[in-house]
Amino acid sequence: MKYFDRIRALREDADMNQTQIAKMFNVGQKTISNWESGRNEPPYEILIKYSLYFNVSIDYILGVTDNPERR
């Protein structure tokens, strides 16, 4: 699974829309759309925010592991 599939799935599993995530991370909705479609990659600071907010490891987001647990 690619990072963009994971960040979209995390958002959808939390019943959030792109606008809600965008406001939370202080970016535009189009930016979230571009990340979730794989057109652009989120900066590492945003990956950290995803990891902390959704309580998953960055390795999980990046597809290195299928285990979402943070250490």
KEDRENMI-890529 format. One record per atom (N, C-alpha, C): x, z, y; residue number from 1; chain; residue in one letter. Coordinates in steps of 0.2 Angstrom, whole numbers. Layout:
! residues N
<r><c1>X</c1><c3>Z</c3><c2>Y</c2><n>NUM</n><chain>A</chain><res>a</res></r>
...
//
This chain:
! residues 71
<r><c1>4</c1><c3>0</c3><c2>-6</c2><n>1</n><chain>A</chain><res>m</res></r>
<r><c1>0</c1><c3>0</c3><c2>0</c2><n>1</n><chain>A</chain><res>m</res></r>
<r><c1>4</c1><c3>0</c3><c2>6</c2><n>1</n><chain>A</chain><res>m</res></r>
<r><c1>3</c1><c3>-4</c3><c2>11</c2><n>2</n><chain>A</chain><res>k</res></r>
<r><c1>7</c1><c3>-5</c3><c2>17</c2><n>2</n><chain>A</chain><res>k</res></r>
<r><c1>5</c1><c3>1</c3><c2>22</c2><n>2</n><chain>A</chain><res>k</res></r>
<r><c1>9</c1><c3>2</c3><c2>27</c2><n>3</n><chain>A</chain><res>y</res></r>
<r><c1>8</c1><c3>7</c3><c2>32</c2><n>3</n><chain>A</chain><res>y</res></r>
<r><c1>1</c1><c3>6</c3><c2>36</c2><n>3</n><chain>A</chain><res>y</res></r>
<r><c1>0</c1><c3>0</c3><c2>37</c2><n>4</n><chain>A</chain><res>f</res></r>
<r><c1>-6</c1><c3>-2</c3><c2>41</c2><n>4</n><chain>A</chain><res>f</res></r>
<r><c1>-13</c1><c3>0</c3><c2>37</c2><n>4</n><chain>A</chain><res>f</res></r>
<r><c1>-12</c1><c3>-1</c3><c2>30</c2><n>5</n><chain>A</chain><res>d</res></r>
<r><c1>-18</c1><c3>1</c3><c2>26</c2><n>5</n><chain>A</chain><res>d</res></r>
<r><c1>-19</c1><c3>8</c3><c2>26</c2><n>5</n><chain>A</chain><res>d</res></r>
<r><c1>-13</c1><c3>12</c3><c2>26</c2><n>6</n><chain>A</chain><res>r</res></r>
<r><c1>-14</c1><c3>19</c3><c2>26</c2><n>6</n><chain>A</chain><res>r</res></r>
<r><c1>-17</c1><c3>22</c3><c2>32</c2><n>6</n><chain>A</chain><res>r</res></r>
<r><c1>-14</c1><c3>20</c3><c2>38</c2><n>7</n><chain>A</chain><res>i</res></r>
<r><c1>-17</c1><c3>23</c3><c2>44</c2><n>7</n><chain>A</chain><res>i</res></r>
<r><c1>-24</c1><c3>21</c3><c2>45</c2><n>7</n><chain>A</chain><res>i</res></r>
<r><c1>-26</c1><c3>15</c3><c2>43</c2><n>8</n><chain>A</chain><res>r</res></r>
<r><c1>-33</c1><c3>13</c3><c2>43</c2><n>8</n><chain>A</chain><res>r</res></r>
<r><c1>-37</c1><c3>18</c3><c2>39</c2><n>8</n><chain>A</chain><res>r</res></r>
<r><c1>-35</c1><c3>18</c3><c2>33</c2><n>9</n><chain>A</chain><res>a</res></r>
<r><c1>-39</c1><c3>23</c3><c2>28</c2><n>9</n><chain>A</chain><res>a</res></r>
<r><c1>-39</c1><c3>30</c3><c2>30</c2><n>9</n><chain>A</chain><res>a</res></r>
<r><c1>-34</c1><c3>32</c3><c2>33</c2><n>10</n><chain>A</chain><res>l</res></r>
<r><c1>-34</c1><c3>39</c3><c2>35</c2><n>10</n><chain>A</chain><res>l</res></r>
<r><c1>-39</c1><c3>40</c3><c2>41</c2><n>10</n><chain>A</chain><res>l</res></r>
<r><c1>-39</c1><c3>35</c3><c2>45</c2><n>11</n><chain>A</chain><res>r</res></r>
<r><c1>-44</c1><c3>36</c3><c2>51</c2><n>11</n><chain>A</chain><res>r</res></r>
<r><c1>-51</c1><c3>35</c3><c2>48</c2><n>11</n><chain>A</chain><res>r</res></r>
<r><c1>-53</c1><c3>30</c3><c2>43</c2><n>12</n><chain>A</chain><res>e</res></r>
<r><c1>-59</c1><c3>29</c3><c2>40</c2><n>12</n><chain>A</chain><res>e</res></r>
<r><c1>-61</c1><c3>35</c3><c2>36</c2><n>12</n><chain>A</chain><res>e</res></r>
<r><c1>-57</c1><c3>38</c3><c2>32</c2><n>13</n><chain>A</chain><res>d</res></r>
<r><c1>-59</c1><c3>44</c3><c2>28</c2><n>13</n><chain>A</chain><res>d</res></r>
<r><c1>-61</c1><c3>50</c3><c2>33</c2><n>13</n><chain>A</chain><res>d</res></r>
<r><c1>-58</c1><c3>50</c3><c2>39</c2><n>14</n><chain>A</chain><res>a</res></r>
<r><c1>-60</c1><c3>55</c3><c2>44</c2><n>14</n><chain>A</chain><res>a</res></r>
<r><c1>-66</c1><c3>54</c3><c2>48</c2><n>14</n><chain>A</chain><res>a</res></r>
<r><c1>-69</c1><c3>48</c3><c2>46</c2><n>15</n><chain>A</chain><res>d</res></r>
<r><c1>-75</c1><c3>45</c3><c2>50</c2><n>15</n><chain>A</chain><res>d</res></r>
<r><c1>-74</c1><c3>45</c3><c2>57</c2><n>15</n><chain>A</chain><res>d</res></r>
<r><c1>-68</c1><c3>42</c3><c2>59</c2><n>16</n><chain>A</chain><res>m</res></r>
<r><c1>-66</c1><c3>41</c3><c2>66</c2><n>16</n><chain>A</chain><res>m</res></r>
<r><c1>-66</c1><c3>34</c3><c2>67</c2><n>16</n><chain>A</chain><res>m</res></r>
<r><c1>-67</c1><c3>32</c3><c2>73</c2><n>17</n><chain>A</chain><res>n</res></r>
<r><c1>-66</c1><c3>25</c3><c2>75</c2><n>17</n><chain>A</chain><res>n</res></r>
<r><c1>-60</c1><c3>24</c3><c2>79</c2><n>17</n><chain>A</chain><res>n</res></r>
<r><c1>-58</c1><c3>18</c3><c2>80</c2><n>18</n><chain>A</chain><res>q</res></r>
<r><c1>-52</c1><c3>16</c3><c2>83</c2><n>18</n><chain>A</chain><res>q</res></r>
<r><c1>-51</c1><c3>19</c3><c2>90</c2><n>18</n><chain>A</chain><res>q</res></r>
<r><c1>-57</c1><c3>19</c3><c2>94</c2><n>19</n><chain>A</chain><res>t</res></r>
<r><c1>-57</c1><c3>22</c3><c2>101</c2><n>19</n><chain>A</chain><res>t</res></r>
<r><c1>-55</c1><c3>29</c3><c2>101</c2><n>19</n><chain>A</chain><res>t</res></r>
<r><c1>-58</c1><c3>33</c3><c2>96</c2><n>20</n><chain>A</chain><res>q</res></r>
<r><c1>-57</c1><c3>40</c3><c2>95</c2><n>20</n><chain>A</chain><res>q</res></r>
<r><c1>-49</c1><c3>41</c3><c2>94</c2><n>20</n><chain>A</chain><res>q</res></r>
<r><c1>-46</c1><c3>38</c3><c2>90</c2><n>21</n><chain>A</chain><res>i</res></r>
<r><c1>-39</c1><c3>38</c3><c2>88</c2><n>21</n><chain>A</chain><res>i</res></r>
<r><c1>-35</c1><c3>37</c3><c2>94</c2><n>21</n><chain>A</chain><res>i</res></r>
<r><c1>-37</c1><c3>31</c3><c2>98</c2><n>22</n><chain>A</chain><res>a</res></r>
<r><c1>-33</c1><c3>29</c3><c2>103</c2><n>22</n><chain>A</chain><res>a</res></r>
<r><c1>-33</c1><c3>34</c3><c2>109</c2><n>22</n><chain>A</chain><res>a</res></r>
<r><c1>-39</c1><c3>37</c3><c2>110</c2><n>23</n><chain>A</chain><res>k</res></r>
<r><c1>-39</c1><c3>43</c3><c2>115</c2><n>23</n><chain>A</chain><res>k</res></r>
<r><c1>-35</c1><c3>49</c3><c2>113</c2><n>23</n><chain>A</chain><res>k</res></r>
<r><c1>-35</c1><c3>50</c3><c2>107</c2><n>24</n><chain>A</chain><res>m</res></r>
<r><c1>-31</c1><c3>56</c3><c2>104</c2><n>24</n><chain>A</chain><res>m</res></r>
<r><c1>-23</c1><c3>55</c3><c2>105</c2><n>24</n><chain>A</chain><res>m</res></r>
<r><c1>-21</c1><c3>49</c3><c2>104</c2><n>25</n><chain>A</chain><res>f</res></r>
<r><c1>-14</c1><c3>47</c3><c2>104</c2><n>25</n><chain>A</chain><res>f</res></r>
<r><c1>-12</c1><c3>44</c3><c2>111</c2><n>25</n><chain>A</chain><res>f</res></r>
<r><c1>-17</c1><c3>44</c3><c2>115</c2><n>26</n><chain>A</chain><res>n</res></r>
<r><c1>-16</c1><c3>41</c3><c2>122</c2><n>26</n><chain>A</chain><res>n</res></r>
<r><c1>-13</c1><c3>34</c3><c2>122</c2><n>26</n><chain>A</chain><res>n</res></r>
<r><c1>-16</c1><c3>30</c3><c2>118</c2><n>27</n><chain>A</chain><res>v</res></r>
<r><c1>-15</c1><c3>22</c3><c2>118</c2><n>27</n><chain>A</chain><res>v</res></r>
<r><c1>-22</c1><c3>19</c3><c2>119</c2><n>27</n><chain>A</chain><res>v</res></r>
<r><c1>-21</c1><c3>12</c3><c2>120</c2><n>28</n><chain>A</chain><res>g</res></r>
<r><c1>-27</c1><c3>8</c3><c2>120</c2><n>28</n><chain>A</chain><res>g</res></r>
<r><c1>-30</c1><c3>7</c3><c2>113</c2><n>28</n><chain>A</chain><res>g</res></r>
<r><c1>-37</c1><c3>5</c3><c2>113</c2><n>29</n><chain>A</chain><res>q</res></r>
<r><c1>-40</c1><c3>4</c3><c2>106</c2><n>29</n><chain>A</chain><res>q</res></r>
<r><c1>-37</c1><c3>-2</c3><c2>103</c2><n>29</n><chain>A</chain><res>q</res></r>
<r><c1>-35</c1><c3>-7</c3><c2>107</c2><n>30</n><chain>A</chain><res>k</res></r>
<r><c1>-32</c1><c3>-14</c3><c2>105</c2><n>30</n><chain>A</chain><res>k</res></r>
<r><c1>-25</c1><c3>-12</c3><c2>102</c2><n>30</n><chain>A</chain><res>k</res></r>
<r><c1>-22</c1><c3>-7</c3><c2>104</c2><n>31</n><chain>A</chain><res>t</res></r>
<r><c1>-15</c1><c3>-5</c3><c2>101</c2><n>31</n><chain>A</chain><res>t</res></r>
<r><c1>-17</c1><c3>-2</c3><c2>94</c2><n>31</n><chain>A</chain><res>t</res></r>
<r><c1>-22</c1><c3>2</c3><c2>93</c2><n>32</n><chain>A</chain><res>i</res></r>
<r><c1>-23</c1><c3>4</c3><c2>86</c2><n>32</n><chain>A</chain><res>i</res></r>
<r><c1>-25</c1><c3>-2</c3><c2>82</c2><n>32</n><chain>A</chain><res>i</res></r>
<r><c1>-29</c1><c3>-6</c3><c2>85</c2><n>33</n><chain>A</chain><res>s</res></r>
<r><c1>-31</c1><c3>-12</c3><c2>81</c2><n>33</n><chain>A</chain><res>s</res></r>
<r><c1>-25</c1><c3>-16</c3><c2>78</c2><n>33</n><chain>A</chain><res>s</res></r>
<r><c1>-20</c1><c3>-17</c3><c2>83</c2><n>34</n><chain>A</chain><res>n</res></r>
<r><c1>-14</c1><c3>-21</c3><c2>81</c2><n>34</n><chain>A</chain><res>n</res></r>
<r><c1>-10</c1><c3>-17</c3><c2>76</c2><n>34</n><chain>A</chain><res>n</res></r>
<r><c1>-10</c1><c3>-11</c3><c2>76</c2><n>35</n><chain>A</chain><res>w</res></r>
<r><c1>-6</c1><c3>-7</c3><c2>71</c2><n>35</n><chain>A</chain><res>w</res></r>
<r><c1>-10</c1><c3>-7</c3><c2>64</c2><n>35</n><chain>A</chain><res>w</res></r>
<r><c1>-16</c1><c3>-7</c3><c2>64</c2><n>36</n><chain>A</chain><res>e</res></r>
<r><c1>-20</c1><c3>-7</c3><c2>58</c2><n>36</n><chain>A</chain><res>e</res></r>
<r><c1>-20</c1><c3>-14</c3><c2>55</c2><n>36</n><chain>A</chain><res>e</res></r>
<r><c1>-19</c1><c3>-19</c3><c2>59</c2><n>37</n><chain>A</chain><res>s</res></r>
<r><c1>-19</c1><c3>-26</c3><c2>56</c2><n>37</n><chain>A</chain><res>s</res></r>
<r><c1>-12</c1><c3>-28</c3><c2>54</c2><n>37</n><chain>A</chain><res>s</res></r>
<r><c1>-7</c1><c3>-24</c3><c2>56</c2><n>38</n><chain>A</chain><res>g</res></r>
<r><c1>0</c1><c3>-26</c3><c2>54</c2><n>38</n><chain>A</chain><res>g</res></r>
<r><c1>3</c1><c3>-30</c3><c2>59</c2><n>38</n><chain>A</chain><res>g</res></r>
<r><c1>-1</c1><c3>-32</c3><c2>65</c2><n>39</n><chain>A</chain><res>r</res></r>
<r><c1>2</c1><c3>-36</c3><c2>70</c2><n>39</n><chain>A</chain><res>r</res></r>
<r><c1>8</c1><c3>-33</c3><c2>74</c2><n>39</n><chain>A</chain><res>r</res></r>
<r><c1>8</c1><c3>-26</c3><c2>75</c2><n>40</n><chain>A</chain><res>n</res></r>
<r><c1>13</c1><c3>-22</c3><c2>78</c2><n>40</n><chain>A</chain><res>n</res></r>
<r><c1>14</c1><c3>-16</c3><c2>74</c2><n>40</n><chain>A</chain><res>n</res></r>
<r><c1>20</c1><c3>-13</c3><c2>74</c2><n>41</n><chain>A</chain><res>e</res></r>
<r><c1>21</c1><c3>-7</c3><c2>71</c2><n>41</n><chain>A</chain><res>e</res></r>
<r><c1>21</c1><c3>-1</c3><c2>76</c2><n>41</n><chain>A</chain><res>e</res></r>
<r><c1>18</c1><c3>5</c3><c2>74</c2><n>42</n><chain>A</chain><res>p</res></r>
<r><c1>18</c1><c3>10</c3><c2>78</c2><n>42</n><chain>A</chain><res>p</res></r>
<r><c1>25</c1><c3>13</c3><c2>79</c2><n>42</n><chain>A</chain><res>p</res></r>
<r><c1>27</c1><c3>16</c3><c2>85</c2><n>43</n><chain>A</chain><res>p</res></r>
<r><c1>33</c1><c3>19</c3><c2>86</c2><n>43</n><chain>A</chain><res>p</res></r>
<r><c1>33</c1><c3>26</c3><c2>81</c2><n>43</n><chain>A</chain><res>p</res></r>
<r><c1>39</c1><c3>28</c3><c2>80</c2><n>44</n><chain>A</chain><res>y</res></r>
<r><c1>40</c1><c3>34</c3><c2>76</c2><n>44</n><chain>A</chain><res>y</res></r>
<r><c1>36</c1><c3>40</c3><c2>78</c2><n>44</n><chain>A</chain><res>y</res></r>
<r><c1>36</c1><c3>41</c3><c2>85</c2><n>45</n><chain>A</chain><res>e</res></r>
<r><c1>32</c1><c3>46</c3><c2>88</c2><n>45</n><chain>A</chain><res>e</res></r>
<r><c1>25</c1><c3>46</c3><c2>86</c2><n>45</n><chain>A</chain><res>e</res></r>
<r><c1>22</c1><c3>40</c3><c2>85</c2><n>46</n><chain>A</chain><res>i</res></r>
<r><c1>15</c1><c3>40</c3><c2>83</c2><n>46</n><chain>A</chain><res>i</res></r>
<r><c1>14</c1><c3>41</c3><c2>76</c2><n>46</n><chain>A</chain><res>i</res></r>
<r><c1>19</c1><c3>39</c3><c2>72</c2><n>47</n><chain>A</chain><res>l</res></r>
<r><c1>19</c1><c3>41</c3><c2>65</c2><n>47</n><chain>A</chain><res>l</res></r>
<r><c1>19</c1><c3>48</c3><c2>64</c2><n>47</n><chain>A</chain><res>l</res></r>
<r><c1>23</c1><c3>52</c3><c2>68</c2><n>48</n><chain>A</chain><res>i</res></r>
<r><c1>23</c1><c3>59</c3><c2>68</c2><n>48</n><chain>A</chain><res>i</res></r>
<r><c1>16</c1><c3>62</c3><c2>69</c2><n>48</n><chain>A</chain><res>i</res></r>
<r><c1>13</c1><c3>59</c3><c2>74</c2><n>49</n><chain>A</chain><res>k</res></r>
<r><c1>6</c1><c3>62</c3><c2>76</c2><n>49</n><chain>A</chain><res>k</res></r>
<r><c1>1</c1><c3>60</c3><c2>71</c2><n>49</n><chain>A</chain><res>k</res></r>
<r><c1>2</c1><c3>55</c3><c2>68</c2><n>50</n><chain>A</chain><res>y</res></r>
<r><c1>-3</c1><c3>53</c3><c2>62</c2><n>50</n><chain>A</chain><res>y</res></r>
<r><c1>-2</c1><c3>58</c3><c2>56</c2><n>50</n><chain>A</chain><res>y</res></r>
<r><c1>5</c1><c3>60</c3><c2>55</c2><n>51</n><chain>A</chain><res>s</res></r>
<r><c1>7</c1><c3>64</c3><c2>50</c2><n>51</n><chain>A</chain><res>s</res></r>
<r><c1>4</c1><c3>71</c3><c2>51</c2><n>51</n><chain>A</chain><res>s</res></r>
<r><c1>5</c1><c3>73</c3><c2>57</c2><n>52</n><chain>A</chain><res>l</res></r>
<r><c1>3</c1><c3>80</c3><c2>59</c2><n>52</n><chain>A</chain><res>l</res></r>
<r><c1>-5</c1><c3>81</c3><c2>59</c2><n>52</n><chain>A</chain><res>l</res></r>
<r><c1>-8</c1><c3>76</c3><c2>62</c2><n>53</n><chain>A</chain><res>y</res></r>
<r><c1>-15</c1><c3>76</c3><c2>63</c2><n>53</n><chain>A</chain><res>y</res></r>
<r><c1>-19</c1><c3>76</c3><c2>56</c2><n>53</n><chain>A</chain><res>y</res></r>
<r><c1>-17</c1><c3>71</c3><c2>52</c2><n>54</n><chain>A</chain><res>f</res></r>
<r><c1>-20</c1><c3>70</c3><c2>45</c2><n>54</n><chain>A</chain><res>f</res></r>
<r><c1>-17</c1><c3>74</c3><c2>40</c2><n>54</n><chain>A</chain><res>f</res></r>
<r><c1>-12</c1><c3>78</c3><c2>42</c2><n>55</n><chain>A</chain><res>n</res></r>
<r><c1>-9</c1><c3>83</c3><c2>37</c2><n>55</n><chain>A</chain><res>n</res></r>
<r><c1>-6</c1><c3>79</c3><c2>31</c2><n>55</n><chain>A</chain><res>n</res></r>
<r><c1>-3</c1><c3>73</c3><c2>32</c2><n>56</n><chain>A</chain><res>v</res></r>
<r><c1>0</c1><c3>69</c3><c2>26</c2><n>56</n><chain>A</chain><res>v</res></r>
<r><c1>8</c1><c3>68</c3><c2>28</c2><n>56</n><chain>A</chain><res>v</res></r>
<r><c1>12</c1><c3>66</c3><c2>23</c2><n>57</n><chain>A</chain><res>s</res></r>
<r><c1>19</c1><c3>65</c3><c2>25</c2><n>57</n><chain>A</chain><res>s</res></r>
<r><c1>20</c1><c3>58</c3><c2>28</c2><n>57</n><chain>A</chain><res>s</res></r>
<r><c1>25</c1><c3>57</c3><c2>31</c2><n>58</n><chain>A</chain><res>i</res></r>
<r><c1>27</c1><c3>51</c3><c2>34</c2><n>58</n><chain>A</chain><res>i</res></r>
<r><c1>28</c1><c3>46</c3><c2>28</c2><n>58</n><chain>A</chain><res>i</res></r>
<r><c1>31</c1><c3>49</c3><c2>23</c2><n>59</n><chain>A</chain><res>d</res></r>
<r><c1>33</c1><c3>44</c3><c2>17</c2><n>59</n><chain>A</chain><res>d</res></r>
<r><c1>26</c1><c3>42</c3><c2>14</c2><n>59</n><chain>A</chain><res>d</res></r>
<r><c1>21</c1><c3>46</c3><c2>14</c2><n>60</n><chain>A</chain><res>y</res></r>
<r><c1>15</c1><c3>43</c3><c2>12</c2><n>60</n><chain>A</chain><res>y</res></r>
<r><c1>12</c1><c3>38</c3><c2>17</c2><n>60</n><chain>A</chain><res>y</res></r>
<r><c1>12</c1><c3>39</c3><c2>23</c2><n>61</n><chain>A</chain><res>i</res></r>
<r><c1>10</c1><c3>33</c3><c2>28</c2><n>61</n><chain>A</chain><res>i</res></r>
<r><c1>14</c1><c3>27</c3><c2>27</c2><n>61</n><chain>A</chain><res>i</res></r>
<r><c1>20</c1><c3>28</c3><c2>26</c2><n>62</n><chain>A</chain><res>l</res></r>
<r><c1>25</c1><c3>22</c3><c2>25</c2><n>62</n><chain>A</chain><res>l</res></r>
<r><c1>24</c1><c3>18</c3><c2>18</c2><n>62</n><chain>A</chain><res>l</res></r>
<r><c1>21</c1><c3>22</c3><c2>13</c2><n>63</n><chain>A</chain><res>g</res></r>
<r><c1>20</c1><c3>19</c3><c2>7</c2><n>63</n><chain>A</chain><res>g</res></r>
<r><c1>26</c1><c3>20</c3><c2>2</c2><n>63</n><chain>A</chain><res>g</res></r>
<r><c1>30</c1><c3>25</c3><c2>4</c2><n>64</n><chain>A</chain><res>v</res></r>
<r><c1>36</c1><c3>27</c3><c2>0</c2><n>64</n><chain>A</chain><res>v</res></r>
<r><c1>34</c1><c3>31</c3><c2>-6</c2><n>64</n><chain>A</chain><res>v</res></r>
<r><c1>28</c1><c3>35</c3><c2>-5</c2><n>65</n><chain>A</chain><res>t</res></r>
<r><c1>25</c1><c3>39</c3><c2>-11</c2><n>65</n><chain>A</chain><res>t</res></r>
<r><c1>18</c1><c3>38</c3><c2>-10</c2><n>65</n><chain>A</chain><res>t</res></r>
<r><c1>15</c1><c3>39</c3><c2>-16</c2><n>66</n><chain>A</chain><res>d</res></r>
<r><c1>7</c1><c3>40</c3><c2>-16</c2><n>66</n><chain>A</chain><res>d</res></r>
<r><c1>5</c1><c3>47</c3><c2>-15</c2><n>66</n><chain>A</chain><res>d</res></r>
<r><c1>10</c1><c3>52</c3><c2>-15</c2><n>67</n><chain>A</chain><res>n</res></r>
<r><c1>8</c1><c3>59</c3><c2>-14</c2><n>67</n><chain>A</chain><res>n</res></r>
<r><c1>7</c1><c3>60</c3><c2>-6</c2><n>67</n><chain>A</chain><res>n</res></r>
<r><c1>2</c1><c3>62</c3><c2>-4</c2><n>68</n><chain>A</chain><res>p</res></r>
<r><c1>1</c1><c3>63</c3><c2>3</c2><n>68</n><chain>A</chain><res>p</res></r>
<r><c1>3</c1><c3>70</c3><c2>6</c2><n>68</n><chain>A</chain><res>p</res></r>
<r><c1>5</c1><c3>74</c3><c2>1</c2><n>69</n><chain>A</chain><res>e</res></r>
<r><c1>7</c1><c3>81</c3><c2>3</c2><n>69</n><chain>A</chain><res>e</res></r>
<r><c1>14</c1><c3>81</c3><c2>7</c2><n>69</n><chain>A</chain><res>e</res></r>
<r><c1>13</c1><c3>85</c3><c2>13</c2><n>70</n><chain>A</chain><res>r</res></r>
<r><c1>19</c1><c3>86</c3><c2>17</c2><n>70</n><chain>A</chain><res>r</res></r>
<r><c1>23</c1><c3>92</c3><c2>14</c2><n>70</n><chain>A</chain><res>r</res></r>
<r><c1>30</c1><c3>92</c3><c2>15</c2><n>71</n><chain>A</chain><res>r</res></r>
<r><c1>34</c1><c3>97</c3><c2>12</c2><n>71</n><chain>A</chain><res>r</res></r>
<r><c1>35</c1><c3>102</c3><c2>17</c2><n>71</n><chain>A</chain><res>r</res></r>
//
